[in-house]
Amino acid sequence: MDVSHGREVLPKNVKPTHYDLTLEPNLETFKYNGTVIIDLDVKEDTKSISLNTFEIDIQETKITSGEDVISSSPKLSYNEDAQATKIEFEQTIPAGSKAKLFLKFTGTLNDSMAGFYRSSYKDASGNDKWMATSQMEPTDARRAFPCFDEPALKAEFTVTLIADHKMTCLSNMDVAGEKDIDSQLTGSKRKAVTFNKSPLMSTYLLAFIVGELKVHEDHSFRIPVRVYMTPDKDLDHGKFSAEL
């Protein structure tokens, strides 16, 4: 057994501490726009940053450290086997400093049930309706957004989901706030729902859902238990689940 081509791991020159991630899906085109700002601890003198991406199209990249812009047009190269993008720049970021990596990107709500993907249900008339949902295990967070997609590289996550007002937006945490925005994706008013910052956790635990959902809420436990379901489902079944 040849183990020389074992697990590809990312370089250890930087370590992520926090992701500020915004995703905006379009359920008609199955495309989505995203931005992520990753806070990094720089462990070694650094002239490049490598992170995982798969089927993500990166449009803009900027690296800053303190007040300094290290680069707003770094060189990007993609390693298909490692599913990793390497970002190279001229100026060295010294060990012991902090850096921020800003990425603007687009992706596709795929039909592979992996990463950020599309899922369908039937409406009252039997027509297909769509929602966006996620499955990150074991290494599919990199399909949803550029990230350090290794279980040991835990970080905190602040997630914002942008969607039509009729949609329910869910993530790992409770909602911190909601505001109206002018969407560049649809050209209309949409809502931006920001969730509270998560605990330190691995990328594979992240979850995002955007869809027309109804909810059953149970208050018999010490915290509210909510069961969300698509409009075609019977609320009584949600009640049974919540009681369990």
Secondary structure in CASP SS format (residue, H / E / C, confidence):
PFRMAT SS
TARGET T0000
AUTHOR 0000-0000-0000
METHOD secondary structure of the structure
MODEL  1
M C 1.00
D C 1.00
V C 1.00
S C 1.00
H C 1.00
G C 1.00
R C 1.00
E C 1.00
V C 1.00
L C 1.00
P C 1.00
K C 1.00
N C 1.00
V E 1.00
K E 1.00
P E 1.00
T E 1.00
H E 1.00
Y E 1.00
D E 1.00
L E 1.00
T E 1.00
L E 1.00
E E 1.00
P E 1.00
N E 1.00
L C 1.00
E C 1.00
T C 1.00
F C 1.00
K E 1.00
Y E 1.00
N E 1.00
G E 1.00
T E 1.00
V E 1.00
I E 1.00
I E 1.00
D E 1.00
L E 1.00
D E 1.00
V E 1.00
K C 1.00
E C 1.00
D C 1.00
T E 1.00
K E 1.00
S E 1.00
I E 1.00
S E 1.00
L E 1.00
N E 1.00
T C 1.00
F C 1.00
E C 1.00
I C 1.00
D E 1.00
I E 1.00
Q E 1.00
E E 1.00
T E 1.00
K E 1.00
I E 1.00
T E 1.00
S E 1.00
G C 1.00
E C 1.00
D E 1.00
V E 1.00
I E 1.00
S E 1.00
S C 1.00
S C 1.00
P C 1.00
K E 1.00
L E 1.00
S E 1.00
Y E 1.00
N E 1.00
E C 1.00
D C 1.00
A C 1.00
Q C 1.00
A E 1.00
T E 1.00
K E 1.00
I E 1.00
E E 1.00
F E 1.00
E E 1.00
Q E 1.00
T E 1.00
I E 1.00
P C 1.00
A C 1.00
G C 1.00
S C 1.00
K E 1.00
A E 1.00
K E 1.00
L E 1.00
F E 1.00
L E 1.00
K E 1.00
F E 1.00
T E 1.00
G E 1.00
T E 1.00
L C 1.00
N E 1.00
D C 1.00
S C 1.00
M C 1.00
A C 1.00
G E 1.00
F E 1.00
Y E 1.00
R E 1.00
S E 1.00
S E 1.00
Y E 1.00
K E 1.00
D C 1.00
A C 1.00
S C 1.00
G C 1.00
N C 1.00
D E 1.00
K E 1.00
W E 1.00
M E 1.00
A E 1.00
T E 1.00
S E 1.00
Q E 1.00
M C 1.00
E C 1.00
P C 1.00
T C 1.00
D C 1.00
A H 1.00
R H 1.00
R H 1.00
A H 1.00
F C 1.00
P C 1.00
C E 1.00
F C 1.00
D C 1.00
E C 1.00
P C 1.00
A C 1.00
L C 1.00
K C 1.00
A E 1.00
E E 1.00
F E 1.00
T E 1.00
V E 1.00
T E 1.00
L E 1.00
I E 1.00
A E 1.00
D C 1.00
H C 1.00
K C 1.00
M C 1.00
T E 1.00
C E 1.00
L E 1.00
S E 1.00
N C 1.00
M C 1.00
D C 1.00
V E 1.00
A E 1.00
G E 1.00
E E 1.00
K E 1.00
D E 1.00
I E 1.00
D E 1.00
S C 1.00
Q C 1.00
L C 1.00
T C 1.00
G C 1.00
S C 1.00
K E 1.00
R E 1.00
K E 1.00
A E 1.00
V E 1.00
T E 1.00
F E 1.00
N C 1.00
K C 1.00
S C 1.00
P C 1.00
L C 1.00
M E 1.00
S C 1.00
T H 1.00
Y H 1.00
L H 1.00
L C 1.00
A C 1.00
F E 1.00
I E 1.00
V E 1.00
G E 1.00
E C 1.00
L C 1.00
K E 1.00
V E 1.00
H E 1.00
E E 1.00
D E 1.00
H C 1.00
S C 1.00
F C 1.00
R C 1.00
I C 1.00
P C 1.00
V E 1.00
R E 1.00
V E 1.00
Y E 1.00
M E 1.00
T C 1.00
P C 1.00
D C 1.00
K C 1.00
D C 1.00
L H 1.00
D H 1.00
H H 1.00
G H 1.00
K H 1.00
F H 1.00
S H 1.00
A H 1.00
E H 1.00
L C 1.00
END
